[in-house]
């Protein structure tokens, strides 16, 4: 039972950290263009 006094706050801290990282990546534009890099490989840029 004493282990829960450590594990519950620790798990809550990890969840808050994960949410903070996710929203930080979302605010910086990490998820803006999901299709561009996948389609870019299909277009051949060689003009020779």
HTML snippet that shows the backbone in 3Dmol.js (N, CA, C, O; Angstrom):
<script src="https://3Dmol.org/build/3Dmol-min.js"></script>
<div id="view" style="width:600px;height:400px;position:relative"></div>
<script>
const pdb = `
ATOM      1  N   UNK A   1       0.815  -1.195   0.000  1.00  0.00           N
ATOM      2  CA  UNK A   1       0.000   0.000   0.000  1.00  0.00           C
ATOM      3  C   UNK A   1       0.863   1.266   0.000  1.00  0.00           C
ATOM      4  O   UNK A   1       0.472   2.281  -0.576  1.00  0.00           O
ATOM      5  N   UNK A   2       2.017   1.211   0.633  1.00  0.00           N
ATOM      6  CA  UNK A   2       2.879   2.390   0.658  1.00  0.00           C
ATOM      7  C   UNK A   2       3.437   2.718  -0.717  1.00  0.00           C
ATOM      8  O   UNK A   2       3.770   3.869  -1.001  1.00  0.00           O
ATOM      9  N   UNK A   3       3.538   1.711  -1.562  1.00  0.00           N
ATOM     10  CA  UNK A   3       4.056   1.951  -2.908  1.00  0.00           C
ATOM     11  C   UNK A   3       3.121   2.846  -3.710  1.00  0.00           C
ATOM     12  O   UNK A   3       3.573   3.585  -4.585  1.00  0.00           O
ATOM     13  N   UNK A   4       1.828   2.789  -3.425  1.00  0.00           N
ATOM     14  CA  UNK A   4       0.874   3.634  -4.144  1.00  0.00           C
ATOM     15  C   UNK A   4       1.083   5.110  -3.839  1.00  0.00           C
ATOM     16  O   UNK A   4       0.801   5.960  -4.684  1.00  0.00           O
ATOM     17  N   UNK A   5       1.566   5.424  -2.662  1.00  0.00           N
ATOM     18  CA  UNK A   5       1.826   6.818  -2.311  1.00  0.00           C
ATOM     19  C   UNK A   5       2.941   7.407  -3.161  1.00  0.00           C
ATOM     20  O   UNK A   5       3.027   8.625  -3.314  1.00  0.00           O
ATOM     21  N   UNK A   6       3.779   6.570  -3.702  1.00  0.00           N
ATOM     22  CA  UNK A   6       4.837   7.013  -4.601  1.00  0.00           C
ATOM     23  C   UNK A   6       4.412   6.909  -6.063  1.00  0.00           C
ATOM     24  O   UNK A   6       4.681   7.811  -6.857  1.00  0.00           O
ATOM     25  N   UNK A   7       3.753   5.817  -6.417  1.00  0.00           N
ATOM     26  CA  UNK A   7       3.459   5.548  -7.821  1.00  0.00           C
ATOM     27  C   UNK A   7       2.369   6.450  -8.394  1.00  0.00           C
ATOM     28  O   UNK A   7       2.446   6.834  -9.561  1.00  0.00           O
ATOM     29  N   UNK A   8       1.366   6.792  -7.608  1.00  0.00           N
ATOM     30  CA  UNK A   8       0.292   7.631  -8.130  1.00  0.00           C
ATOM     31  C   UNK A   8       0.793   9.037  -8.455  1.00  0.00           C
ATOM     32  O   UNK A   8       0.533   9.509  -9.562  1.00  0.00           O
ATOM     33  N   UNK A   9       1.489   9.730  -7.567  1.00  0.00           N
ATOM     34  CA  UNK A   9       2.018  11.049  -7.965  1.00  0.00           C
ATOM     35  C   UNK A   9       3.048  10.977  -9.097  1.00  0.00           C
ATOM     36  O   UNK A   9       3.114  11.866  -9.946  1.00  0.00           O
ATOM     37  N   UNK A  10       3.837   9.922  -9.098  1.00  0.00           N
ATOM     38  CA  UNK A  10       4.825   9.763 -10.171  1.00  0.00           C
ATOM     39  C   UNK A  10       4.136   9.580 -11.519  1.00  0.00           C
ATOM     40  O   UNK A  10       4.554  10.175 -12.512  1.00  0.00           O
ATOM     41  N   UNK A  11       3.095   8.770 -11.562  1.00  0.00           N
ATOM     42  CA  UNK A  11       2.382   8.555 -12.822  1.00  0.00           C
ATOM     43  C   UNK A  11       1.647   9.819 -13.252  1.00  0.00           C
ATOM     44  O   UNK A  11       1.549  10.089 -14.449  1.00  0.00           O
ATOM     45  N   UNK A  12       1.135  10.591 -12.319  1.00  0.00           N
ATOM     46  CA  UNK A  12       0.490  11.848 -12.671  1.00  0.00           C
ATOM     47  C   UNK A  12       1.504  12.842 -13.239  1.00  0.00           C
ATOM     48  O   UNK A  12       1.189  13.580 -14.173  1.00  0.00           O
ATOM     49  N   UNK A  13       2.683  12.867 -12.699  1.00  0.00           N
ATOM     50  CA  UNK A  13       3.739  13.737 -13.237  1.00  0.00           C
ATOM     51  C   UNK A  13       4.123  13.328 -14.648  1.00  0.00           C
ATOM     52  O   UNK A  13       4.360  14.189 -15.496  1.00  0.00           O
ATOM     53  N   UNK A  14       4.186  12.058 -14.910  1.00  0.00           N
ATOM     54  CA  UNK A  14       4.532  11.568 -16.247  1.00  0.00           C
ATOM     55  C   UNK A  14       3.442  11.923 -17.248  1.00  0.00           C
ATOM     56  O   UNK A  14       3.744  12.299 -18.381  1.00  0.00           O
ATOM     57  N   UNK A  15       2.177  11.809 -16.847  1.00  0.00           N
ATOM     58  CA  UNK A  15       1.065  12.156 -17.727  1.00  0.00           C
ATOM     59  C   UNK A  15       1.076  13.651 -18.024  1.00  0.00           C
ATOM     60  O   UNK A  15       0.880  14.053 -19.171  1.00  0.00           O
ATOM     61  N   UNK A  16       1.300  14.467 -17.020  1.00  0.00           N
ATOM     62  CA  UNK A  16       1.352  15.919 -17.233  1.00  0.00           C
ATOM     63  C   UNK A  16       2.513  16.268 -18.157  1.00  0.00           C
ATOM     64  O   UNK A  16       2.360  17.130 -19.023  1.00  0.00           O
ATOM     65  N   UNK A  17       3.651  15.635 -18.000  1.00  0.00           N
ATOM     66  CA  UNK A  17       4.800  15.870 -18.872  1.00  0.00           C
ATOM     67  C   UNK A  17       4.488  15.471 -20.318  1.00  0.00           C
ATOM     68  O   UNK A  17       4.851  16.190 -21.249  1.00  0.00           O
ATOM     69  N   UNK A  18       3.827  14.345 -20.512  1.00  0.00           N
ATOM     70  CA  UNK A  18       3.482  13.891 -21.861  1.00  0.00           C
ATOM     71  C   UNK A  18       2.490  14.844 -22.527  1.00  0.00           C
ATOM     72  O   UNK A  18       2.621  15.138 -23.715  1.00  0.00           O
ATOM     73  N   UNK A  19       1.514  15.322 -21.785  1.00  0.00           N
ATOM     74  CA  UNK A  19       0.541  16.269 -22.342  1.00  0.00           C
ATOM     75  C   UNK A  19       1.230  17.585 -22.677  1.00  0.00           C
ATOM     76  O   UNK A  19       0.935  18.193 -23.706  1.00  0.00           O
ATOM     77  N   UNK A  20       2.143  18.029 -21.820  1.00  0.00           N
ATOM     78  CA  UNK A  20       2.874  19.273 -22.070  1.00  0.00           C
ATOM     79  C   UNK A  20       3.732  19.157 -23.334  1.00  0.00           C
ATOM     80  O   UNK A  20       3.787  20.094 -24.131  1.00  0.00           O
ATOM     81  N   UNK A  21       4.392  18.026 -23.519  1.00  0.00           N
ATOM     82  CA  UNK A  21       5.207  17.811 -24.719  1.00  0.00           C
ATOM     83  C   UNK A  21       4.331  17.767 -25.973  1.00  0.00           C
ATOM     84  O   UNK A  21       4.694  18.329 -27.006  1.00  0.00           O
ATOM     85  N   UNK A  22       3.177  17.098 -25.882  1.00  0.00           N
ATOM     86  CA  UNK A  22       2.275  17.005 -27.027  1.00  0.00           C
ATOM     87  C   UNK A  22       1.766  18.378 -27.448  1.00  0.00           C
ATOM     88  O   UNK A  22       1.797  18.714 -28.631  1.00  0.00           O
ATOM     89  N   UNK A  23       1.299  19.172 -26.486  1.00  0.00           N
ATOM     90  CA  UNK A  23       0.780  20.483 -26.837  1.00  0.00           C
ATOM     91  C   UNK A  23       1.899  21.433 -27.268  1.00  0.00           C
ATOM     92  O   UNK A  23       1.665  22.331 -28.077  1.00  0.00           O
ATOM     93  N   UNK A  24       3.086  21.250 -26.752  1.00  0.00           N
ATOM     94  CA  UNK A  24       4.219  22.039 -27.217  1.00  0.00           C
ATOM     95  C   UNK A  24       4.559  21.737 -28.668  1.00  0.00           C
ATOM     96  O   UNK A  24       4.867  22.645 -29.440  1.00  0.00           O
ATOM     97  N   UNK A  25       4.504  20.472 -29.037  1.00  0.00           N
ATOM     98  CA  UNK A  25       4.769  20.099 -30.426  1.00  0.00           C
ATOM     99  C   UNK A  25       3.647  20.577 -31.335  1.00  0.00           C
ATOM    100  O   UNK A  25       3.890  20.971 -32.475  1.00  0.00           O
ATOM    101  N   UNK A  26       2.437  20.543 -30.837  1.00  0.00           N
ATOM    102  CA  UNK A  26       1.299  21.000 -31.623  1.00  0.00           C
ATOM    103  C   UNK A  26       1.352  22.509 -31.853  1.00  0.00           C
ATOM    104  O   UNK A  26       1.036  22.977 -32.947  1.00  0.00           O
ATOM    105  N   UNK A  27       1.737  23.255 -30.860  1.00  0.00           N
ATOM    106  CA  UNK A  27       1.833  24.709 -30.983  1.00  0.00           C
ATOM    107  C   UNK A  27       2.975  25.137 -31.901  1.00  0.00           C
ATOM    108  O   UNK A  27       2.890  26.181 -32.547  1.00  0.00           O
ATOM    109  N   UNK A  28       4.031  24.347 -31.964  1.00  0.00           N
ATOM    110  CA  UNK A  28       5.165  24.722 -32.799  1.00  0.00           C
ATOM    111  C   UNK A  28       4.977  24.330 -34.267  1.00  0.00           C
ATOM    112  O   UNK A  28       5.839  24.621 -35.096  1.00  0.00           O
ATOM    113  N   UNK A  29       3.865  23.676 -34.594  1.00  0.00           N
ATOM    114  CA  UNK A  29       3.584  23.328 -35.987  1.00  0.00           C
ATOM    115  C   UNK A  29       4.109  21.975 -36.401  1.00  0.00           C
ATOM    116  O   UNK A  29       4.275  21.723 -37.595  1.00  0.00           O
ATOM    117  N   UNK A  30       4.370  21.112 -35.471  1.00  0.00           N
ATOM    118  CA  UNK A  30       4.922  19.795 -35.772  1.00  0.00           C
ATOM    119  C   UNK A  30       3.950  18.960 -36.609  1.00  0.00           C
ATOM    120  O   UNK A  30       4.389  18.142 -37.417  1.00  0.00           O
ATOM    121  N   UNK A  31       2.650  19.147 -36.432  1.00  0.00           N
ATOM    122  CA  UNK A  31       1.652  18.302 -37.089  1.00  0.00           C
ATOM    123  C   UNK A  31       0.911  19.027 -38.198  1.00  0.00           C
ATOM    124  O   UNK A  31      -0.192  18.620 -38.563  1.00  0.00           O
ATOM    125  N   UNK A  32       1.486  20.086 -38.743  1.00  0.00           N
ATOM    126  CA  UNK A  32       0.782  20.875 -39.750  1.00  0.00           C
ATOM    127  C   UNK A  32       0.665  20.154 -41.082  1.00  0.00           C
ATOM    128  O   UNK A  32      -0.421  20.103 -41.660  1.00  0.00           O
ATOM    129  N   UNK A  33       1.744  19.603 -41.573  1.00  0.00           N
ATOM    130  CA  UNK A  33       1.736  18.980 -42.895  1.00  0.00           C
ATOM    131  C   UNK A  33       2.100  17.509 -42.752  1.00  0.00           C
ATOM    132  O   UNK A  33       3.279  17.157 -42.727  1.00  0.00           O
ATOM    133  N   UNK A  34       1.095  16.658 -42.660  1.00  0.00           N
ATOM    134  CA  UNK A  34       1.356  15.233 -42.511  1.00  0.00           C
ATOM    135  C   UNK A  34       1.472  14.514 -43.852  1.00  0.00           C
ATOM    136  O   UNK A  34       2.084  13.449 -43.930  1.00  0.00           O
ATOM    137  N   UNK A  35       0.888  15.086 -44.914  1.00  0.00           N
ATOM    138  CA  UNK A  35       0.902  14.415 -46.217  1.00  0.00           C
ATOM    139  C   UNK A  35       2.067  14.847 -47.097  1.00  0.00           C
ATOM    140  O   UNK A  35       2.446  14.117 -48.013  1.00  0.00           O
ATOM    141  N   UNK A  36       2.632  15.999 -46.845  1.00  0.00           N
ATOM    142  CA  UNK A  36       3.696  16.535 -47.699  1.00  0.00           C
ATOM    143  C   UNK A  36       4.914  15.646 -47.822  1.00  0.00           C
ATOM    144  O   UNK A  36       5.308  15.329 -48.944  1.00  0.00           O
ATOM    145  N   UNK A  37       5.534  15.225 -46.727  1.00  0.00           N
ATOM    146  CA  UNK A  37       6.733  14.397 -46.855  1.00  0.00           C
ATOM    147  C   UNK A  37       6.463  13.048 -47.531  1.00  0.00           C
ATOM    148  O   UNK A  37       7.333  12.523 -48.226  1.00  0.00           O
ATOM    149  N   UNK A  38       5.285  12.491 -47.337  1.00  0.00           N
ATOM    150  CA  UNK A  38       4.965  11.215 -47.983  1.00  0.00           C
ATOM    151  C   UNK A  38       4.752  11.361 -49.476  1.00  0.00           C
ATOM    152  O   UNK A  38       5.067  10.448 -50.239  1.00  0.00           O
ATOM    153  N   UNK A  39       4.223  12.493 -49.899  1.00  0.00           N
ATOM    154  CA  UNK A  39       3.986  12.720 -51.327  1.00  0.00           C
ATOM    155  C   UNK A  39       5.242  13.237 -52.028  1.00  0.00           C
ATOM    156  O   UNK A  39       5.397  13.053 -53.235  1.00  0.00           O
ATOM    157  N   UNK A  40       6.127  13.874 -51.287  1.00  0.00           N
ATOM    158  CA  UNK A  40       7.340  14.443 -51.882  1.00  0.00           C
ATOM    159  C   UNK A  40       8.232  13.362 -52.475  1.00  0.00           C
ATOM    160  O   UNK A  40       8.921  13.601 -53.467  1.00  0.00           O
ATOM    161  N   UNK A  41       8.227  12.186 -51.882  1.00  0.00           N
ATOM    162  CA  UNK A  41       9.095  11.123 -52.399  1.00  0.00           C
ATOM    163  C   UNK A  41       8.576  10.566 -53.731  1.00  0.00           C
ATOM    164  O   UNK A  41       9.337   9.970 -54.493  1.00  0.00           O
ATOM    165  N   UNK A  42       7.292  10.758 -54.008  1.00  0.00           N
ATOM    166  CA  UNK A  42       6.723  10.252 -55.251  1.00  0.00           C
ATOM    167  C   UNK A  42       7.038  11.139 -56.446  1.00  0.00           C
ATOM    168  O   UNK A  42       7.010  10.670 -57.584  1.00  0.00           O
ATOM    169  N   UNK A  43       7.336  12.402 -56.211  1.00  0.00           N
ATOM    170  CA  UNK A  43       7.647  13.326 -57.290  1.00  0.00           C
ATOM    171  C   UNK A  43       9.147  13.310 -57.553  1.00  0.00           C
ATOM    172  O   UNK A  43       9.955  13.584 -56.666  1.00  0.00           O
ATOM    173  N   UNK A  44       9.498  12.984 -58.785  1.00  0.00           N
ATOM    174  CA  UNK A  44      10.896  12.918 -59.175  1.00  0.00           C
ATOM    175  C   UNK A  44      11.352  14.304 -59.629  1.00  0.00           C
ATOM    176  O   UNK A  44      10.751  14.897 -60.525  1.00  0.00           O
ATOM    177  N   UNK A  45      12.393  14.807 -59.020  1.00  0.00           N
ATOM    178  CA  UNK A  45      12.889  16.135 -59.341  1.00  0.00           C
ATOM    179  C   UNK A  45      14.005  16.133 -60.386  1.00  0.00           C
ATOM    180  O   UNK A  45      14.535  17.194 -60.715  1.00  0.00           O
ATOM    181  N   UNK A  46      14.369  14.965 -60.914  1.00  0.00           N
ATOM    182  CA  UNK A  46      15.415  14.909 -61.928  1.00  0.00           C
ATOM    183  C   UNK A  46      14.866  15.419 -63.258  1.00  0.00           C
ATOM    184  O   UNK A  46      13.861  14.915 -63.759  1.00  0.00           O
ATOM    185  N   UNK A  47      15.525  16.405 -63.811  1.00  0.00           N
ATOM    186  CA  UNK A  47      15.122  16.960 -65.092  1.00  0.00           C
ATOM    187  C   UNK A  47      16.024  16.513 -66.216  1.00  0.00           C
ATOM    188  O   UNK A  47      15.960  17.084 -67.304  1.00  0.00           O
ATOM    189  N   UNK A  48      16.858  15.523 -66.002  1.00  0.00           N
ATOM    190  CA  UNK A  48      17.801  15.082 -67.037  1.00  0.00           C
ATOM    191  C   UNK A  48      17.188  14.067 -67.926  1.00  0.00           C
ATOM    192  O   UNK A  48      17.838  13.584 -68.853  1.00  0.00           O
TER     193      UNK A  48
END
`;
const viewer = $3Dmol.createViewer("view");
viewer.addModel(pdb, "pdb");
viewer.setStyle({}, {cartoon: {color: "spectrum"}});
viewer.zoomTo();
viewer.render();
</script>
